[in-house]
Amino acid sequence: IIDNIATVRTDQTPDKSSNVVITVIPSNLQLSKTASQYQINITNTDLNQLAPITYTINYNNQTLDTVFDAVIRDTLPDELIYVDNSCSGGQSCSYDSNSREISWNIGNISPSQTGNVTLQVRLNPNLTYQNNQQVSNNTILNSNNGVSTVIVTTFDLILNKTASVSQIRPGESFTYTISYNVPASSGNLTSVVLTDTLDDSKFEFIPGTCGQCSYNNATKTLTWNLGNLNSGTSGTVSFRVRVKDNAPAGPATNTAVARSPELISVNIPQVSDSSTITITPIFGTPRTGGLGPEILAFVVIGILIVVYLLDNKKDLEIENTTLASSDKNKKD
């Protein structure tokens, strides 16, 4: 209660006073804001394909008086883009693209009156998001605030598999290298397992060449337990294989696969990458500038044949010379 008194004094009359009493009713205009989803996974996702987020803004006049000409304002952060013509509620609503503000003209709100307004937004596809990034925006109604926060999550693991050769013959050996990388924008990964299963009809694993891995001879699978990989972590593993002697000629593809509980939680059962080489026949184009062991063997055999023929040629020449001398002696 505020009591204000005015007093008039003169020399001829007693003091005269008048007062005005103002009763102040505490403001209890409440505002709350909810979102249709509070966690959004954007892993390997086109942000334009994600369903929009619907914000619902609730208001409630818990005062004893009417609130006149109420206006609700909601200013979007850079991470959010307004969906055209999506605001609803109140007497009218509009969006200002310059200030990025949506406003609703509610009009008068009577005591105990409640209501709500809505709008839809999308994540800005032109921005890069970090795992567990919070995206918040504030709504104001006559100095009352309502805030809603959405958590953006992303988990990712990138594999790159290469071979030390592009083509190779049966009986020869080469190296596979698998690189892995957790992007800086990804959350930390736990219990990461990397596997690689060989085609038993074409390759055989050379023991002791895979570092800290286990090899299951029954399934022809190599396994690396990489453990926990934090954001920004990268590394490589490698192993050697031999092309089987009876391996069929043609392309041979081998695939590395990685799994993690966090990837599975965002509907990514696994990530993978493949490497393809060409198995050439023994008499095919050499893999490198040098000769393969099989070709070298045939070269040696060819040389021996040539030497043999040359030796026989000399013997034939000696024999022919001897016969010619014998015939001459008989004529004499």
C-alpha positions in Angstrom: 0.0 0.0 0.0 1.3 3.4 -0.9 -0.3 6.4 0.9 0.4 9.8 -0.5 -0.7 13.0 1.4 -1.0 16.6 0.2 -1.2 19.4 2.9 -2.2 23.1 2.5 -1.1 25.6 5.2 -2.1 29.3 5.6 -1.9 31.9 8.3 -5.6 32.3 8.4 -6.9 28.7 8.4 -5.8 25.4 9.9 -3.9 22.9 7.8 -6.0 21.0 5.3 -4.8 17.6 4.0 -6.0 15.1 1.4 -4.5 11.7 0.6 -4.5 9.1 -2.1 -4.0 5.4 -1.3 -2.6 3.1 -4.0 -2.7 -0.6 -3.5 0.1 -2.4 -5.5 -0.7 -5.9 -6.5 2.5 -8.0 -7.0 2.9 -9.1 -10.6 2.4 -12.9 -11.0 2.2 -13.2 -14.8 3.8 -16.5 -15.5 5.5 -17.7 -18.7 6.8 -21.2 -19.6 8.3 -22.7 -22.7 8.5 -26.3 -23.9 10.0 -28.0 -27.0 8.7 -31.0 -29.0 12.2 -32.5 -28.6 15.0 -31.7 -26.2 17.8 -33.8 -27.8 18.6 -33.9 -31.5 21.0 -36.3 -33.0 22.6 -34.9 -36.2 25.2 -37.7 -36.8 25.5 -38.3 -40.6 22.3 -36.4 -41.1 21.2 -33.8 -43.6 19.9 -31.1 -41.2 17.3 -30.1 -43.8 15.7 -33.5 -43.5 15.2 -33.3 -39.8 11.7 -32.8 -38.4 11.3 -29.2 -37.2 11.3 -28.3 -33.5 7.9 -27.0 -32.2 8.1 -24.5 -29.4 5.0 -24.0 -27.2 4.9 -20.9 -25.1 2.4 -20.9 -22.2 1.2 -17.9 -20.4 -0.9 -17.6 -17.2 -2.2 -14.4 -15.5 -2.3 -15.1 -11.8 -2.8 -11.5 -10.8 -6.1 -10.0 -9.7 -6.1 -7.5 -12.5 -6.3 -7.6 -16.3 -3.0 -7.3 -18.2 -3.5 -4.9 -21.1 -2.0 -5.1 -24.6 0.3 -8.0 -23.9 2.9 -8.9 -26.4 5.1 -12.0 -26.5 8.5 -11.8 -28.2 10.9 -14.6 -29.0 14.3 -13.9 -30.5 16.1 -16.8 -32.3 19.8 -17.5 -31.9 22.0 -18.1 -34.9 21.6 -21.9 -34.5 17.9 -21.8 -35.2 16.0 -20.9 -38.4 12.4 -19.9 -38.3 10.0 -22.1 -40.4 8.0 -19.7 -42.6 4.4 -19.1 -41.5 4.7 -21.5 -38.6 3.8 -19.1 -35.7 0.2 -19.4 -34.4 -1.8 -18.1 -31.4 -2.8 -14.8 -30.0 -4.6 -12.1 -32.0 -1.8 -12.1 -34.6 1.9 -13.1 -35.0 4.7 -12.0 -37.3 8.4 -12.7 -37.9 11.1 -10.0 -38.5 14.0 -11.5 -40.5 16.3 -8.6 -39.6 16.0 -8.9 -35.8 15.1 -12.7 -36.0 12.2 -12.0 -33.7 8.8 -13.6 -33.6 6.1 -11.5 -31.9 2.5 -12.3 -30.9 -0.1 -9.7 -30.1 -2.0 -11.3 -27.3 -4.2 -8.4 -26.4 -5.7 -8.2 -22.8 -5.2 -11.1 -20.4 -7.9 -11.3 -17.8 -7.2 -12.6 -14.2 -6.6 -16.3 -14.1 -6.6 -16.5 -17.9 -4.2 -18.9 -19.6 -3.2 -19.5 -23.2 -0.4 -20.5 -25.5 1.3 -19.7 -28.7 3.5 -21.8 -30.9 6.3 -21.6 -33.6 8.5 -24.0 -35.5 12.3 -23.8 -36.0 15.0 -25.9 -37.6 18.8 -26.2 -36.9 20.9 -23.9 -39.1 22.5 -26.3 -41.7 25.3 -23.7 -42.4 26.8 -24.1 -38.9 29.0 -26.7 -37.3 27.8 -28.2 -34.1 29.7 -29.8 -31.2 28.5 -32.8 -29.3 26.2 -31.9 -26.4 26.0 -28.3 -27.7 23.2 -26.4 -26.0 20.9 -24.3 -28.2 18.7 -21.9 -26.1 16.4 -19.1 -26.9 14.5 -16.7 -24.7 10.8 -15.6 -24.7 9.6 -12.4 -23.1 6.2 -11.4 -21.9 6.0 -8.1 -20.0 9.5 -8.6 -18.5 8.7 -12.3 -17.7 11.1 -14.8 -19.3 10.7 -18.3 -20.6 13.7 -20.3 -21.8 13.9 -23.6 -23.5 17.2 -25.4 -24.3 17.7 -28.1 -26.9 20.8 -30.4 -26.8 22.5 -31.2 -30.1 24.4 -34.6 -30.1 26.7 -36.1 -32.7 28.8 -39.2 -32.7 31.1 -40.1 -35.6 34.0 -42.3 -36.5 35.8 -42.3 -39.8 37.7 -45.3 -41.2 40.1 -45.3 -44.2 41.5 -48.6 -45.5 44.3 -48.9 -48.0 46.5 -51.6 -49.5 50.2 -51.4 -50.3 49.6 -52.7 -53.8 47.0 -52.2 -56.5 47.6 -55.5 -58.2 49.3 -58.7 -57.1 49.9 -62.4 -58.1 49.1 -65.5 -56.2 51.9 -66.4 -53.8 52.8 -62.8 -53.1 52.3 -60.8 -49.9 51.2 -57.2 -49.2 50.1 -54.9 -46.3 46.6 -53.5 -45.4 46.5 -50.3 -43.3 43.4 -49.1 -41.5 43.3 -45.5 -40.3 40.6 -44.3 -37.8 39.6 -40.8 -36.7 37.1 -39.4 -34.2 36.2 -35.9 -35.6 36.5 -32.9 -33.2 32.8 -32.3 -33.6 32.0 -35.8 -32.3 31.4 -36.9 -28.7 33.8 -39.3 -27.1 33.4 -43.0 -28.0 33.8 -45.9 -25.7 34.5 -49.6 -26.2 35.4 -49.2 -29.8 36.1 -52.5 -31.6 37.6 -52.8 -35.0 37.4 -56.0 -37.1 38.5 -57.2 -40.5 37.4 -60.6 -42.0 39.5 -62.1 -44.8 38.1 -63.9 -47.8 39.4 -67.4 -47.2 39.3 -68.2 -50.9 41.9 -65.5 -51.7 43.9 -64.5 -48.7 45.7 -66.0 -45.7 46.8 -63.9 -42.7 50.5 -63.8 -41.9 50.8 -64.3 -38.1 52.5 -61.7 -36.0 51.9 -58.8 -38.3 48.8 -57.1 -36.8 50.2 -55.6 -33.6 47.8 -55.7 -30.6 45.1 -57.8 -32.3 43.6 -61.2 -32.0 43.0 -63.6 -35.0 40.3 -66.1 -35.2 41.4 -68.8 -37.6 37.9 -70.3 -37.8 36.2 -67.1 -39.0 39.4 -65.6 -40.5 38.7 -62.4 -38.5 41.2 -60.0 -37.0 40.0 -58.0 -34.0 41.4 -54.8 -32.4 39.9 -53.6 -29.1 40.6 -49.9 -29.4 38.9 -49.0 -26.2 37.8 -45.4 -25.5 38.5 -42.9 -28.2 38.0 -39.2 -27.3 37.0 -36.5 -29.6 39.9 -35.7 -32.0 41.6 -39.0 -31.5 43.2 -40.8 -34.6 45.4 -43.8 -35.1 46.3 -46.7 -37.5 46.6 -50.4 -37.5 48.0 -52.7 -40.1 48.5 -56.3 -41.0 50.0 -58.4 -43.8 48.3 -61.1 -45.9 49.5 -63.6 -48.6 47.5 -64.2 -51.7 46.7 -67.9 -51.9 48.3 -69.9 -54.7 44.9 -71.0 -56.1 43.3 -67.5 -55.6 41.1 -66.7 -58.7 42.2 -63.8 -60.8 40.2 -60.6 -60.6 39.2 -57.9 -58.1 39.4 -58.7 -54.4 37.7 -56.4 -51.9 38.3 -56.5 -48.1 36.3 -54.4 -45.6 37.2 -53.1 -42.1 34.3 -52.5 -39.7 34.2 -50.5 -36.4 31.5 -50.5 -33.7 30.8 -48.5 -30.6 27.9 -48.2 -28.1 27.6 -44.5 -28.8 27.3 -45.1 -32.5 24.7 -47.8 -32.0 22.7 -45.4 -29.7 22.3 -43.0 -32.6 21.2 -45.7 -35.1 24.7 -46.3 -36.6 25.2 -50.1 -36.2 28.7 -49.8 -37.7 31.1 -47.8 -39.8 33.2 -49.4 -42.5 35.6 -48.8 -45.3 36.9 -51.1 -48.1 40.0 -51.6 -50.2 40.0 -53.4 -53.6 43.0 -54.8 -55.3 43.4 -56.9 -58.5 44.8 -60.5 -58.4 46.5 -61.1 -61.7 47.4 -64.4 -63.3 51.0 -65.7 -62.8 51.7 -64.7 -66.5 50.0 -61.3 -66.1 51.6 -57.9 -65.9 54.2 -57.7 -63.2 53.1 -55.9 -60.0 56.2 -53.8 -59.9 59.2 -53.1 -62.1 60.9 -56.3 -60.9 60.0 -59.9 -61.7 57.9 -62.0 -59.5 59.2 -65.3 -58.2 57.3 -67.4 -60.6 58.4 -65.4 -63.7 62.0 -65.5 -62.4 61.8 -69.2 -62.2 60.6 -69.5 -65.8 63.4 -67.1 -66.9 66.0 -69.3 -65.3 64.5 -72.3 -67.0 64.6 -70.5 -70.3 68.2 -69.6 -69.8 69.1 -73.2 -69.0 67.3 -74.4 -72.2 69.2 -71.9 -74.3 72.5 -73.0 -72.8 71.5 -76.6 -73.4 70.7 -75.8 -77.0 73.9 -73.9 -77.5 75.9 -76.8 -76.1 74.1 -79.2 -78.4 74.8 -76.9 -81.3 78.5 -77.1 -80.6 78.4 -80.8 -80.3 76.5 -81.0 -83.7 79.1 -78.7 -85.3 82.0 -80.9 -84.0 80.1 -84.0 -85.2 79.6 -82.5 -88.6 83.2 -81.4 -88.9 84.3 -85.0 -88.0 82.0 -86.5 -90.6 83.2 -84.1 -93.3 86.9 -85.0 -92.6 86.1 -88.7 -92.7 84.4 -88.4 -96.1 87.4 -86.5 -97.4 89.8 -89.1 -96.3 87.8 -91.8 -98.0 87.8 -90.0 -101.3 91.6 -89.5 -101.1 
